[in-house]
């Protein structure tokens, strides 16, 4: 797993499905792209791993199905990390991403240690 530790563009990694490209971020966080076909438990494991390593993860999803999978993954990751004494918070926001030269609005979940 590669984690970006600089304050520049985050590292993007697909988690189960089609990905989009986004370079906007306010903090250094690994970007996990979630699709409708993503398994929430697999995404949760990725979130938990990134939180353990760097304390901050970013999840991006486009559409209701992908956002549903992303939210379930955050809840599962919280339970994984709770067993280790780590609590997380999730801040949702909108973000514009370019897919095939077309602007789309995605949901951005910024997940941080509390």
Helices and strands as residue ranges (DSSP letters): E 12-15, E 30-34, H 40-54, E 56-61, H 64-82, E 88-99, E 102-113
